[in-house]
């Protein structure tokens, strides 16, 4: 795994923000990411696409395998047809208050 060296609370390339020095350990809980140019409102229909753009998304996940096969990984049963592997799903969505 490549480490990103940056001073605390700095903005890193690609919109990564580090609240902690990520080289101190493999703990990435202090790293956030956002795309200020994302053209859509985030909701239960767009959040997975937004997450796919982040550096935290595993490009070898079953979600990406499904996309490569022109399947929608959010459609019921699609991920069930693939071999065991990393899968991302929205477990709960909460609308704005």
Secondary structure by P-SEA (a helix, b strand, c coil): cbbbbbccccccccbbbbccccccccccccbbbbccccccccccccaaaaaaaccccccccaaaaaaaaccccccccccccccccbbbbbccccccc
